[in-house]
């Protein structure tokens, strides 16, 4: 499963939705609490469908010949009760590309033993300045045509 071909970026300097300047963000925790959590609520995700990192188990992923623990900041569940989006927040001073491997590794480990309809199919990564959404399903659709 690959997530990297198709993605969507949103670049923020000021958010009227959150009444927030991106320069006011100083930590990963602020990206989580001031950008991502309000975004999920604005998108009308039920609270029970937003699982924060404190409630998520670390998963084991392969990194070359080593096994490493990977974590996600949020897991968003769809209306069918299955996880659909792995969310990774980063400190505003770090590029979102630094988080792509971590989010993809979490999704791959999570999906390992799941049937197709129960797999995570999106990665959402944000540092508060740039928020990117990567689609695994669209990648495979392009491979088919």
N, C-alpha and C positions, 0 to 999 in steps of 0.2 A: 504494500500500500504506500502510495506516495502522496505528498501534500504540496509539493512545491511549484508546480507549473502555473496554476492559476491562482491569483490572489487579488484582493481588493484593498486599497490603502485609503485611509482617511487621515489627513494631516490637520492638526488643530493648533491654532495660536490663541483663539478665544472661542469658548463654547457658550452660546446663548442658552443652550439646553441646561447647562450646569452653572451658568453665570460664573465662569472660571477662566482665567488666563493660564495657559500651559506653563508660564514662568512661575506660577504659584505652586507648582508641583515639585517636591523635593525628595521624594522617596518612593520606593515600590509600594509601600503601604498606602501612601496617598493616591497613587494610581488606582489601586484596588478599591479604596473606599470612596474617593471623590470622583472617579471616572467610571470604572467598570461596574461596581455595584449599582449606582444610580442608572447606568445605561440599561442593565438587565431589567430593572424595575420599570423603566420607561418603555421598554419593549414588551412589557406585561408578562414577563416570566413570573410564574408563581414562586413565592419564597421557597416552597418545598422542592422546586426544580433547580434551585441554585445551591450547589453544594460547595462550601468554602474549603480551603486547604486544610483547616483544622480537623475536618471530618473525612478527609480523603486519605486512603492509605498510600504510602510510598510504594511504587512498583519497581520491579527489577528489570533492567534493560541491558542488552549486550552493547558493549563499547569496545569493539575489536575483540580481543580474547578475554576481556574483563567483564564482570557483571557489576553494574552500578545501580544505585537507587535513584529513581527519578520521581519528581513531585510535580503537581500542577497547582495553580492558585485557585481555580474554580473548575467544576465540571457542571455543565448545563444539560439538563435532561429534557427531552422532547415530550410531547403530549402522549406518546405511546409508552412512556415510562422508562425508556432507554436513553443512556448518555448520548448526546449528539455533538457537543462542543467541548474541547479542552481549551481552557483559558490560561494564558500565562502573562503576568504583568512583570515589567522590568522597571528599574530605577530610571527616571527621566534622562539621566546622563548616559545611559547605555543604549546602544543601537538595538532595535528589535531583532536583528539577525542573530544576535547573541542568544536569543531565547528560542529560536526556531527548532534547533536540535532537541532541546529539552522537551518542548511541547510535542513534537513529532514522536520522540521516544516514548513519552507517556501514552500517547494514543496507540502506538504500535503494540506496546506491552498490554494495554487495556484490551485491545481488540484481539489479541492473540488466540483466544479460545472461544470467541463469540461468533455466532452465525451472522451473515451479512446484515440482516435487519436490526441487529443489536449493536452494531459497531459505531464508534465515534467517526464522524465524517467531516468535521470542521475543526480548524485550529484558529483561535483568536488570540493575537499577541499585541500588547500595547505597552508603550513607555510613557503614555500621556501626551506625547507630541504626535506620534504616528500610531495608528491602530490598523493592523492588517488582519484580514480574514482569509484563510487558506481553505480551499475545498478539495477534498480527496475525490468526491464523486464527479466533479467536473473534469478533473484530470483524466479519470478513466473514460469519461464520455468522449473526450477529444481523442483518446487512443483508439476508440472504436470507429471513428469516422475518418 
